[in-house]
Amino acid sequence: MIWLGVDTGGTFTDFVCRDEAGRLRVHKVLSTPQAPERAILQGIRELGLPLDRLRVVHGSTVATNAALEGKGVRTAFVTNRGFADLLTIGRQARRALYELRPRKRPPPVPAELCLETGGRIAADGSVVEPLTEADIVALRDELRALAPEAVAINLLFSYLAPELEQRLRAAVPEGVFCALSSEVLPEVREYERGMATWLNAWVGPRVAGYLQRLGDGLPGVPVSVMQSSGETMSATQAAGQAVRMLLSGPAGGLVAARHLGQLAGFDRLLTFDMGGTSTDVALIEGDLHLTTEGRIADWPVAVPMMDMHTIGAGGGSIAWLDAGGMLQVGPESAGAEPGPACYGRGGRRPTVTDANLLLGRLRPEAFLGGEMRLDRAAAERAMRPVAEALGGSLQAAARAVVDVANAHMAGALRGISIRRGVDTREHLLVSFGGAGGLHVCELAEELQMRTAMVPVQGGVLSALGMLVARPGRQLSRTLMRLLDEGDLDQRVENELARLSAQAARALGTEGIDMADCDQQSSVDLRYQGQSYTLNLPWQGAVATAAAFHRSHEARYGHALDQPVELVTLRLAVRGRGSDFALDRLSSEGKMPGPLFCTMPEGDEVPLFHREALPSGFELTGPAIIAEQVATTWVAPGWRCRVDGYGNLLLSR
């Protein structure tokens, strides 16, 4: 098989192909945001890949963009009587605690689309209000009158009696997308469960339509999609699990970063993925850390996803001056159309990419391996109004734009690490994305870090991560039992067996045998009466309770003499991946000498082509390292060494 990893970004769609002989090829095309499948099909044509031997794994931004831009479909929300305002009320948390006149935000679901029905049960599973045939008929009539494109059904304590929601599904008109909370997120907390179910229904038809069009363009080709948790699932199943794709692309980058970091001998990483539109930052200490407290736009997303933070700072982020004359960068981006001014596609506003070009760090003749020549004159025209407003030269304005973008990214990196009590001075800063290598040295200095890495294929690392990722599922079910209950061990094992059987059915449709899968079980625990939980591996009730006391004291500074409550069981199942392995880089042969380019200040700086650098080669900054899909700026005071896999290891 020929394996193809694809990452659809806001500006570029990246491709990493591994052929039958194990050789890697990389490619980039401009994204087509209105129809992302077009860029994917274009890239496959340009790579000349035969469909009969092709397997595609890709990260999609369709769900992410639909949620961020508020472009979901008309969705009805169905819940128990008296709870129609559930998603509107939420947790009553204010965005700005001391804002005296908070701006009113529209509810996620308009009141006329919030429907009530019977079928209410209590926390112990007892029936409070039965679900009658009259309820089902009434709901069917309401849905026909409202004509929604999708329906989200979220009954109280639905994880205890999923059959009630399954009966209500029969009231949904044929052809209308339907999401059940007992299938999307069978866990406690009706608001978070309801939001996940609504998000799944709200963007689900968009995702399903996109995957259908992609499948039509690739007849007979097995297509998988990256989940936010870092595992892949088949596109046919992903169509109904849109909420699990909200961090689809960025998750691929973290999977690859961890893999390459381990190859380089590092397991404590601070990563930033700087693309054309945004920058994603994350902390990796050993294994990848998942969270169930993620957010997308203003909404909580309680399904497991990579613990990362995203800001609107990328190569295409637009520089502008606010009403007070302060320079701002982002969050608005030039995107793929028209793109930065220097792309020569009609962009007229200055971006971070234009600034790097004016500073000499991007070379017009070496961008994308020389396939796309940058227009310096267009970048100058775009930057001139900023320079005039700031009262300086074009280079000074460009320097200011880069400094502001760096400040945004450094703040995000601190938020994911230092503000959580993590000393990052001994961590490795890993930069990737098309623009990451241009900023890595300055960000490391800002964070007082002495080592950094620009991975091999760093400009397309998220696409590379699609080839590294393994198929799998993250399953959960709320149990709500005290750890000192006598039969708990057996009860937990029985529930884990049910989750394992559920995973076997899902993975079996992809031809994956559970005998080839790794299974990791964990539990969410808290002291009885608490609201928040800690997740720990399941080791049996006694050992897990002792581990919880230790973990609670380490996290919060104290342990309590209180009963420990098990809230939710979790099972992570991962199958075998594509057996992806990087070839080691040769250290033989004589490297051709560098080219020299003149910087705006008049200094001569060496320019190296990364593909020509052998293993063990060292250089000192300032220097530029160009490659087909990215550029690295080795700042003054930094040394660069090429390791055995082609990673650029930077030290200060």
VOGU-3710 file (C-alpha; in Angstrom, 3 decimals, decimal comma):
1> miwlgvdtgg> 0,000/0,000/0,000  0,932/3,626/-0,537  0,156/5,600/2,628  -0,735/9,279/2,329  -1,008/11,629/5,296  -2,936/14,838/4,627  -3,352/17,878/6,875  -5,843/20,490/5,734  -4,798/23,862/7,130  -6,230/27,328/6,805
11> tftdfvcrde> -3,658/28,358/4,183  -1,975/25,197/2,883  -2,965/21,547/2,570  0,064/19,376/3,364  0,854/15,912/2,028  3,356/13,282/3,203  3,430/10,136/1,094  5,187/6,872/1,930  5,476/4,606/-1,102  5,799/0,811/-1,203
21> agrlrvhkvl> 9,572/1,067/-0,846  9,296/3,225/2,297  10,441/6,446/0,615  8,862/9,719/1,716  7,570/12,465/-0,567  6,161/15,779/0,615  3,916/18,222/-1,157  1,872/21,357/-0,481  -1,043/22,991/-2,274  -3,054/26,053/-1,344
31> stpqaperai> -6,161/25,105/0,616  -9,655/25,497/-0,799  -11,642/26,470/2,322  -15,065/26,387/0,645  -14,527/22,793/-0,483  -11,477/21,283/1,307  -11,682/18,032/-0,651  -10,682/19,871/-3,832  -7,201/20,634/-2,483  -6,790/17,009/-1,369
41> lqgirelglp> -7,799/15,651/-4,768  -5,551/18,211/-6,487  -2,551/17,167/-4,390  -3,146/13,473/-5,114  -3,271/14,234/-8,847  -0,092/16,312/-8,697  1,692/13,542/-6,793  0,546/11,047/-9,435  -0,653/8,479/-6,892  -2,531/5,374/-8,114
51> ldrlrvvhgs> -5,876/5,006/-6,350  -5,864/1,204/-6,411  -2,938/1,025/-3,947  -3,602/4,188/-1,934  -4,619/4,546/1,713  -5,377/8,047/3,052  -5,233/9,269/6,664  -6,106/12,912/7,082  -6,790/15,648/9,548  -9,794/17,775/8,699
61> tvatnaaleg> -10,651/21,321/9,732  -14,243/21,077/8,529  -15,689/20,518/12,020  -13,342/23,091/13,573  -14,098/25,828/11,071  -17,846/25,217/11,160  -17,822/25,577/14,952  -15,504/28,606/15,062  -17,352/30,434/12,294  -20,815/29,552/13,607
71> kgvrtafvtn> -21,712/27,775/10,383  -23,430/24,695/11,740  -26,797/23,556/10,420  -30,283/24,274/11,779  -30,402/21,954/14,800  -33,201/21,033/17,198  -32,346/20,206/20,811  -34,577/17,658/22,578  -34,528/17,170/26,350  -36,801/16,462/29,310
81> rgfadlltig> -39,716/18,665/30,297  -38,605/21,692/32,252  -35,059/21,656/30,840  -35,434/23,396/27,476  -33,110/26,199/28,664  -30,365/23,766/29,689  -27,785/24,859/27,098  -28,697/28,546/27,416  -28,264/28,624/31,211  -25,124/26,445/31,152
91> rqarralyel> -22,921/26,870/34,224  -23,815/30,551/34,641  -20,131/31,365/34,349  -19,311/34,930/33,305  -16,607/35,458/30,682  -15,390/38,578/32,515  -16,046/38,305/36,232  -15,961/42,054/36,973  -17,635/43,321/33,812  -20,658/45,276/35,046
101> rprkrpppvp> -22,484/45,245/31,733  -21,629/41,958/30,031  -22,635/41,727/26,409  -25,533/39,415/25,825  -24,604/36,423/23,716  -27,100/34,526/21,605  -27,941/31,068/22,981  -26,422/28,088/21,173  -29,917/26,903/20,221  -32,788/29,360/19,583
111> aelcletggr> -35,715/28,912/21,963  -38,062/27,768/19,195  -35,734/24,835/18,456  -35,518/23,657/22,091  -38,091/20,881/22,510  -39,281/19,010/25,613  -40,561/15,476/26,017  -41,080/12,696/28,569  -38,736/9,882/29,539  -37,118/11,312/32,657
121> iaadgsvvep> -35,230/9,128/35,095  -33,510/9,929/38,386  -29,843/9,561/39,325  -30,522/6,054/40,635  -32,232/4,982/37,413  -35,776/5,100/38,775  -38,504/6,476/36,506  -39,650/10,031/37,250  -41,744/10,468/34,112  -42,336/7,680/31,564
131> lteadivalr> -41,839/8,078/27,840  -45,178/7,453/26,172  -46,200/6,843/22,584  -48,029/10,167/22,736  -44,686/11,858/23,553  -43,055/10,284/20,512  -45,929/11,260/18,205  -45,914/14,838/19,527  -42,161/15,138/19,028  -42,448/13,781/15,479
141> delralapea> -45,070/16,416/14,653  -42,935/19,233/16,138  -39,868/18,166/14,166  -41,807/17,968/10,921  -43,115/21,481/11,477  -39,676/22,923/12,367  -37,830/21,060/9,572  -34,350/21,018/11,188  -31,316/19,579/9,386  -30,118/17,866/12,565
151> vainllfsyl> -31,482/16,795/15,951  -29,605/16,450/19,266  -31,325/14,328/21,948  -30,101/14,755/25,522  -32,178/13,247/28,340  -31,192/13,460/31,990  -29,012/10,544/33,161  -29,241/9,045/29,671  -26,172/6,876/30,294  -28,285/4,828/32,739
161> apeleqrlra> -31,116/4,151/30,262  -29,957/4,702/26,644  -33,044/2,898/25,350  -35,148/6,014/26,046  -33,120/8,123/23,615  -33,106/5,262/21,128  -36,912/5,243/21,178  -36,977/8,994/20,560  -34,738/8,578/17,529  -37,714/6,936/15,821
171> avpegvfcal> -39,488/10,324/15,915  -36,760/11,994/13,844  -37,730/12,346/10,171  -35,830/10,147/7,739  -32,691/11,743/6,352  -32,240/14,145/9,297  -28,910/13,829/11,149  -29,503/12,621/14,724  -27,113/12,533/17,703  -27,883/10,789/21,019
181> ssevlpevre> -26,087/11,871/24,190  -25,965/8,245/25,381  -23,808/7,457/22,327  -21,808/10,673/21,996  -20,801/11,031/25,670  -22,350/8,568/28,195  -21,128/10,531/31,205  -22,437/12,557/34,128  -23,040/16,335/33,839  -26,045/17,038/31,656
191> yergmatwln> -24,784/20,435/30,426  -21,419/19,219/29,133  -23,023/16,078/27,725  -25,702/18,184/26,061  -23,160/20,591/24,549  -21,126/17,714/23,108  -24,269/16,173/21,647  -25,463/19,482/20,201  -22,033/20,241/18,689  -21,981/16,768/17,161
201> awvgprvagy> -25,378/17,352/15,546  -24,737/21,011/14,672  -21,609/20,347/12,568  -22,280/16,686/11,782  -24,021/17,201/8,410  -21,174/19,489/7,287  -18,627/16,791/8,131  -20,718/14,005/6,639  -21,176/15,929/3,391  -17,470/16,685/3,141
211> lqrlgdglpg> -16,468/13,068/3,775  -19,021/11,909/1,223  -17,584/14,244/-1,436  -14,052/13,152/-0,598  -15,069/9,507/-0,841  -16,754/10,123/-4,196  -13,495/11,639/-5,467  -11,471/8,655/-4,196  -13,581/5,624/-5,142  -12,394/2,441/-3,476
221> vpvsvmqssg> -9,682/4,199/-1,434  -9,689/3,479/2,334  -9,920/6,876/4,073  -9,357/7,437/7,795  -9,702/10,599/9,859  -7,635/11,784/12,809  -9,589/12,246/16,041  -8,871/15,015/18,556  -7,477/12,353/20,910  -4,699/11,316/18,498
231> etmsatqaag> -6,168/8,044/17,168  -7,660/7,505/13,741  -11,072/6,168/12,749  -12,571/5,261/9,387  -14,268/8,078/7,514  -17,545/6,157/7,448  -17,685/6,137/11,256  -16,266/9,652/11,604  -19,281/11,061/9,758  -21,373/10,454/12,874
241> qavrmllsgp> -18,690/11,541/15,371  -17,953/15,093/14,220  -17,410/16,367/17,775  -14,364/14,083/18,032  -12,729/15,847/15,076  -12,533/19,387/16,452  -8,731/19,155/16,906  -8,199/16,707/14,065  -5,249/18,398/12,343  -3,294/19,675/15,380
251> agglvaarhl> -3,527/16,249/17,028  -1,481/14,806/14,168  1,321/17,255/14,838  1,546/16,258/18,495  1,598/12,555/17,644  4,518/13,138/15,278  6,329/15,530/17,651  6,266/12,947/20,432  7,491/10,245/18,054  10,396/12,330/16,729
261> gqlagfdrll> 11,239/13,682/20,181  11,666/10,137/21,458  13,882/9,278/18,472  16,052/12,286/19,370  16,240/11,182/23,027  13,790/13,677/24,569  10,474/12,913/26,268  9,771/16,323/27,856  8,664/18,660/25,103  7,058/22,054/24,723
271> tfdmggtstd> 5,606/22,276/21,224  4,264/25,003/18,997  2,707/24,434/15,617  2,709/27,693/13,680  0,795/27,529/10,445  -0,679/30,175/8,226  -3,702/31,014/10,371  -3,054/29,965/13,972  -0,525/28,565/16,419  -1,203/25,521/18,607
281> valiegdlhl> 0,892/24,989/21,743  1,106/21,923/23,982  3,154/20,288/26,723  4,275/16,663/26,379  5,841/14,871/29,333  6,178/11,219/28,385  2,765/10,269/27,066  0,358/12,604/25,301  -1,987/14,273/27,769  -5,709/14,277/27,042
291> ttegriadwp> -8,276/16,548/28,625  -12,052/16,422/28,931  -12,183/20,127/29,760  -11,333/21,453/26,304  -13,198/24,280/24,602  -14,019/25,319/21,075  -15,024/28,960/20,666  -17,238/29,674/23,727  -18,366/26,102/24,319  -17,046/23,248/26,464
301> vavpmmdmht> -16,114/20,029/24,675  -16,077/17,155/27,164  -14,956/14,421/24,740  -11,274/13,437/25,155  -8,955/15,670/23,139  -5,320/16,703/23,128  -4,561/19,222/25,859  -3,453/22,175/23,756  -4,094/25,882/23,427  -4,704/27,735/20,161
311> igagggsiaw> -4,186/31,420/19,411  -4,750/33,466/16,261  -1,083/34,003/15,399  0,245/32,485/12,183  2,232/33,371/9,127  -0,875/34,886/7,565  -1,908/36,891/10,647  -2,603/40,497/9,664  -0,793/43,411/11,333  -2,918/46,464/12,109
321> ldaggmlqvg> -3,036/49,496/14,411  -5,877/49,905/16,881  -7,678/53,143/17,718  -4,926/54,103/20,150  -2,156/53,569/17,618  -0,987/50,290/19,204  0,356/47,655/16,827  -1,694/44,450/16,847  -1,114/41,154/15,038  -4,055/38,816/14,374
331> pesagaepgp> -6,340/37,138/15,049  -7,609/37,974/11,541  -5,684/36,094/8,889  -5,150/36,555/5,165  -5,828/32,813/4,819  -5,265/31,026/1,545  -7,267/33,525/-0,498  -5,809/36,066/-1,047  -2,987/35,092/1,321  -0,091/37,337/2,435
341> acygrggrrp> 0,718/40,227/0,120  4,007/38,646/-0,933  2,144/35,657/-2,405  1,065/37,916/-5,263  -2,554/36,761/-5,119  -4,145/40,110/-4,391  -3,425/40,482/-0,655  -2,812/44,094/0,342  -2,578/43,987/4,126  0,731/43,226/5,906
351> tvtdanlllg> 1,194/39,843/7,550  3,834/38,040/9,612  5,032/36,298/6,443  5,541/39,656/4,744  7,505/40,836/7,796  9,814/37,803/7,707  10,409/38,390/3,997  11,326/42,047/4,617  13,707/40,977/7,414  15,499/38,692/4,960
361> rlrpeaflgg> 14,619/35,478/6,781  12,452/34,276/3,926  14,163/34,227/0,559  11,983/35,032/-2,482  13,785/32,485/-4,634  13,815/29,642/-2,063  10,184/29,567/-0,890  8,536/26,130/-1,282  11,724/24,825/-2,822  11,632/27,546/-5,454
371> emrldraaae> 8,186/26,501/-6,716  6,560/29,739/-5,523  8,462/33,015/-5,817  7,611/35,682/-3,269  6,914/39,278/-4,292  9,056/41,552/-2,107  7,685/44,733/-3,687  4,129/43,720/-2,759  5,249/43,071/0,841  6,840/46,522/0,983
381> ramrpvaeal> 3,661/48,184/-0,283  1,598/46,363/2,329  3,980/47,188/5,199  4,505/50,860/4,287  1,336/52,206/6,038  2,408/50,462/9,259  5,931/51,867/8,997  4,594/55,376/8,421  2,196/55,117/11,363  5,020/53,900/13,628
391> ggslqaaara> 7,424/56,534/12,285  10,168/54,111/11,272  11,628/52,158/8,378  10,070/49,169/6,670  12,551/46,892/8,439  11,713/48,429/11,830  8,012/47,902/11,186  8,636/44,306/10,116  10,706/43,731/13,255  7,871/45,118/15,374
401> vvdvanahma> 5,332/42,828/13,703  7,491/39,774/14,406  8,045/40,896/18,020  4,289/41,225/18,639  3,612/37,808/17,085  6,379/36,309/19,236  4,883/37,887/22,353  1,505/36,285/21,600  3,080/32,856/21,107  5,335/33,144/24,158
411> galrgisirr> 2,305/34,005/26,276  0,477/30,924/25,011  3,506/28,718/25,724  3,755/30,082/29,264  0,058/29,448/29,795  0,328/25,764/28,910  3,445/25,207/31,022  4,888/27,782/33,437  1,499/28,958/34,713  0,731/25,335/35,535
421> gvdtrehllv> 3,843/25,068/37,664  6,089/23,397/35,072  9,705/24,560/34,824  10,393/24,374/31,095  14,069/25,324/31,174  15,035/21,649/30,834  12,394/20,905/28,199  12,970/20,786/24,458  11,106/23,419/22,445  9,810/21,721/19,293
431> sfggagglhv> 8,614/23,951/16,472  6,765/22,829/13,407  4,288/24,089/10,878  5,338/26,073/7,846  6,246/29,188/9,856  7,545/27,688/13,128  11,230/27,516/12,240  11,376/31,267/11,616  10,500/32,026/15,253  11,869/29,101/17,276
441> celaeelqmr> 15,156/30,663/18,453  13,581/33,899/19,664  10,768/32,053/21,460  13,276/29,786/23,199  15,190/32,851/24,390  11,965/34,452/25,620  11,204/31,311/27,678  14,827/30,930/28,892  15,101/27,559/27,160  18,485/26,447/25,887
451> tamvpvqggv> 17,535/23,678/23,453  15,084/23,447/20,590  14,340/21,226/17,644  12,965/21,734/14,152  11,907/18,177/13,239  12,534/16,567/9,915  9,572/17,399/7,687  8,623/20,011/10,298  6,752/22,072/7,721  4,331/19,184/7,193
461> lsalgmlvar> 4,596/17,510/10,598  0,855/17,243/11,170  0,569/15,348/7,874  3,496/13,152/8,943  1,646/12,472/12,202  -1,214/10,956/10,225  1,193/8,198/9,163  2,489/7,695/12,716  -0,949/7,600/14,364  -2,678/4,375/15,297
471> pgrqlsrtlm> -6,359/3,527/14,881  -8,264/3,495/18,141  -11,120/4,654/20,319  -11,537/6,531/23,597  -14,563/5,063/25,406  -16,148/6,056/28,705  -19,105/5,417/30,981  -20,134/7,008/34,259  -20,426/4,537/37,154  -20,648/6,637/40,376
481> rlldegdldq> -19,516/4,234/43,107  -17,444/4,585/46,268  -14,104/2,794/46,116  -14,723/1,015/49,416  -17,807/-0,818/48,130  -17,149/-4,532/48,473  -17,973/-5,677/44,945  -16,451/-2,716/43,106  -13,493/-4,560/41,558  -15,780/-7,049/39,836
491> rvenelarls> -18,228/-4,318/38,804  -15,445/-2,290/37,204  -14,073/-5,307/35,359  -17,549/-6,095/34,002  -18,029/-2,524/32,752  -14,555/-2,454/31,217  -15,374/-5,699/29,414  -18,492/-4,034/27,964  -16,440/-1,059/26,775  -13,884/-3,421/25,263
501> aqaaralgte> -16,642/-5,243/23,382  -17,923/-1,889/22,112  -14,429/-1,030/20,863  -14,138/-4,456/19,222  -17,331/-3,848/17,239  -16,193/-0,390/16,101  -12,660/-1,435/15,176  -13,851/-4,680/13,628  -15,545/-2,723/10,853  -12,061/-1,420/9,955
511> gidmadcdqq> -10,618/-4,941/9,879  -8,748/-4,488/13,181  -8,491/-7,451/15,548  -8,636/-6,669/19,277  -5,823/-9,200/19,781  -3,553/-6,685/18,050  -4,693/-3,757/20,220  -3,347/-2,179/23,395  -5,930/-1,391/26,070  -5,425/1,105/28,893
521> ssvdlryqgq> -8,077/1,553/31,566  -8,356/4,563/33,852  -10,859/6,130/36,231  -11,957/9,643/37,160  -11,862/9,947/40,966  -12,760/12,555/43,560  -13,398/12,841/47,269  -17,084/12,389/47,953  -18,717/15,806/47,717  -16,169/17,317/45,338
531> sytlnlpwqg> -17,056/18,490/41,834  -13,804/17,958/39,944  -11,909/14,734/39,371  -8,410/13,385/38,817  -7,814/10,691/36,226  -5,632/7,748/37,291  -4,868/4,270/35,918  -7,137/1,566/37,296  -5,175/-0,831/39,550  -7,965/-2,273/41,659
541> avataaafhr> -9,895/-0,388/44,330  -7,307/-0,481/47,147  -4,251/0,456/45,085  -6,152/3,096/43,105  -7,443/4,742/46,287  -3,907/5,007/47,677  -2,688/6,455/44,366  -5,504/9,007/44,417  -4,572/10,284/47,887  -0,959/10,726/46,746
551> shearyghal> -1,980/12,404/43,501  -4,400/14,768/45,251  -1,707/15,834/47,705  0,800/16,370/44,898  -1,694/18,450/42,886  -3,427/20,433/45,635  -1,049/20,218/48,591  -3,275/18,117/50,833  -5,076/14,785/51,136  -8,358/14,238/52,994
561> dqpvelvtlr> -9,639/11,494/55,257  -12,765/11,181/53,116  -14,315/8,399/51,029  -13,069/8,321/47,451  -15,699/8,205/44,718  -15,261/6,661/41,290  -17,118/8,833/38,788  -16,285/7,622/35,271  -14,539/4,634/33,726  -12,365/5,199/30,665
571> lavrgrgsdf> -10,854/2,745/28,209  -8,309/3,689/25,550  -7,934/1,109/22,778  -5,251/1,470/20,107  -4,529/-0,854/17,209  -1,375/-1,244/15,182  -0,475/1,602/12,865  1,235/1,690/9,498  4,631/0,464/10,841  5,993/3,878/9,891
581> aldrlssegk> 9,731/4,341/10,432  12,072/7,145/9,449  15,198/6,280/7,516  18,441/7,289/9,159  20,326/10,085/7,445  23,672/9,347/5,861  26,761/11,086/7,224  28,809/10,316/4,125  29,557/12,558/1,208  30,753/16,108/0,954
591> mpgplfctmp> 28,192/18,781/1,508  28,204/21,592/-1,062  29,144/24,979/0,307  26,413/27,428/1,296  25,074/30,236/-0,785  25,334/33,702/0,720  22,511/36,195/0,758  22,537/39,842/1,729  20,301/40,852/4,611  18,546/44,261/4,689
601> egdevplfhr> 21,259/45,606/7,015  23,923/44,630/4,476  25,313/41,588/6,322  26,113/38,415/4,391  24,352/35,359/5,839  24,872/31,767/4,659  21,895/29,946/3,132  21,872/26,145/3,370  19,495/23,740/1,674  18,309/21,308/4,320
611> ealpsgfelt> 18,104/18,357/1,935  21,885/18,610/1,382  22,859/18,607/5,081  24,405/15,274/6,207  24,035/13,730/9,636  26,380/15,325/12,172  26,755/18,601/10,259  27,010/21,684/12,503  26,671/25,396/11,849  26,391/28,575/13,898
621> gpaiiaeqva> 23,960/31,423/13,470  23,055/33,674/11,902  22,090/31,346/9,089  19,090/30,402/6,982  18,150/26,776/6,319  15,654/26,448/3,473  13,685/23,363/2,512  10,770/22,515/0,286  8,040/23,199/2,841  9,544/25,528/5,460
631> ttwvapgwrc> 12,426/27,810/6,417  14,468/27,881/9,640  16,151/31,033/10,943  19,169/30,162/13,115  19,550/33,327/15,159  22,892/34,793/16,265  24,200/33,005/19,359  22,648/29,667/18,373  24,310/26,495/17,129  22,562/23,934/14,909
641> rvdgygnlll> 23,413/20,234/14,579  21,782/17,719/12,238  20,990/14,454/14,052  20,821/10,966/12,609  17,243/11,362/11,371  17,641/14,821/9,867  16,176/16,790/12,791  17,749/20,208/13,408  18,857/20,319/17,059  19,413/23,911/18,209
651> sr> 21,363/24,936/21,300  22,074/28,339/22,790
//
